[in-house]
C-alpha cells in the first residue's frame, strides 16, 4: 500500500496564511523522502522569486511618499 504524498506546494505556496498545524504537516511531508525534499527546493525557488518581484514595488511606493 502506498501512502499519498502530502502536497507541499499547496501547503506552503497556495495558502495566504500559515497555521500552526501546517508545521506538523510539513514535517510529515518531508519525512516521505527525496521527492518531497526536491519539491521543497522548487517551492523555495518559487517563494524567493515572488519575494524578489514584490520587493521593487515596495521600494517604489516608499520612495514616492518621501518626496
C-alpha positions in Angstrom: 0.0 0.0 0.0 1.5 3.4 -1.0 0.9 6.5 1.1 -0.3 9.6 -0.6 2.3 12.3 -0.8 1.4 15.5 1.1 1.1 18.4 -1.3 3.8 20.7 0.0 3.1 23.3 -2.8 -0.5 23.6 -1.7 0.6 23.7 1.9 3.2 26.5 1.5 2.6 28.4 -1.7 -1.1 28.4 -2.4 -2.2 29.5 1.1 -2.1 33.1 2.3 -1.8 32.4 6.0 0.4 30.0 7.8 -1.2 28.0 10.5 0.4 26.1 13.4 -0.9 22.7 12.2 0.9 23.2 8.9 4.3 22.7 10.7 3.4 19.1 11.6 2.1 18.5 8.0 5.4 19.9 6.6 7.4 17.5 8.9 5.2 14.6 7.7 5.7 15.6 4.1 9.5 15.9 4.4 9.6 12.5 6.2 8.2 11.0 3.0 11.6 11.1 1.3 13.6 12.5 -1.5 10.8 13.5 -3.9 9.3 15.8 -1.2 12.7 17.4 -0.5 13.1 18.2 -4.2 9.6 19.7 -4.1 10.6 21.8 -1.1 13.6 23.1 -3.1 11.3 24.1 -6.0 8.9 25.7 -3.6 11.8 27.7 -2.1 12.7 28.9 -5.6 9.1 30.0 -6.2 8.8 31.9 -3.0 12.2 33.5 -3.5 11.1 34.7 -6.9 7.8 36.1 -5.5 9.7 37.9 -2.8 12.1 39.4 -5.3 9.3 40.5 -7.5 7.4 42.1 -4.6 10.5 44.0 -3.3 10.8 46.6 -6.1 7.1 47.5 -5.8 7.6 48.1 -2.0 10.7 50.3 -2.6 8.9 52.3 -5.3 5.9 53.1 -3.0 8.3 54.1 -0.2 10.3 56.5 -2.4 7.3 58.1 -3.9 6.0 59.1 -0.5 9.2 60.6 0.7 9.5 63.4 -1.8 
